[in-house]
Amino acid sequence: MKWQQGRSAVDGMLSRKELERVPASREQVAGDAPKVTAIIELAERVLDEMSPF
């Protein structure tokens, strides 16, 4: 999926507080890896359900 095709879905998740923007930090990313992985998997499922992109 191209970014522009999924952007509206991600923007929607941000506006509904399902995702949040955070500053980049190597230490934080390393500590939050399991949470980030779960969020990515959820976003992939949502986007898959929105197909036919």
C-alpha positions as CSV (number, residue, x, y, z in Angstrom):
1,M,0.0,0.0,0.0
2,K,1.3,3.4,-0.9
3,W,1.5,6.1,1.9
4,Q,-1.0,8.4,0.3
5,Q,-3.6,5.6,0.1
6,G,-3.2,4.8,3.8
7,R,-2.7,8.4,5.0
8,S,-6.4,9.1,5.6
9,A,-6.7,5.9,7.7
10,V,-3.7,6.9,9.8
11,D,-5.0,10.5,10.2
12,G,-8.3,9.0,11.3
13,M,-6.7,6.9,13.9
14,L,-4.7,9.9,15.2
15,S,-7.9,12.0,15.4
16,R,-9.7,9.2,17.3
17,K,-6.8,8.9,19.7
18,E,-6.1,5.3,18.6
19,L,-2.6,6.4,17.7
20,E,-0.5,9.3,19.0
21,R,2.4,11.2,17.6
22,V,5.6,11.0,19.7
23,P,9.1,12.4,19.2
24,A,11.7,10.0,17.8
25,S,14.0,8.5,20.5
26,R,16.2,5.4,20.1
27,E,15.9,4.6,23.8
28,Q,12.1,5.0,23.8
29,V,11.7,3.0,20.7
30,A,13.7,0.2,22.1
31,G,11.7,0.1,25.3
32,D,8.4,0.5,23.5
33,A,9.1,-2.1,20.8
34,P,6.4,-4.6,21.9
35,K,3.8,-1.8,22.1
36,V,4.8,-0.4,18.7
37,T,4.7,-3.8,17.1
38,A,1.2,-4.3,18.4
39,I,0.1,-0.9,17.1
40,I,1.6,-1.7,13.7
41,E,-0.2,-5.0,13.5
42,L,-3.5,-3.3,14.4
43,A,-3.0,-0.7,11.8
44,E,-2.2,-3.4,9.2
45,R,-5.4,-5.2,10.0
46,V,-7.5,-2.0,9.8
47,L,-5.9,-1.1,6.4
48,D,-6.4,-4.7,5.1
49,E,-10.1,-4.5,6.0
50,M,-10.3,-1.2,4.1
51,S,-9.0,-2.9,0.9
52,P,-9.4,-2.8,-2.3
53,F,-6.3,-0.5,-2.4
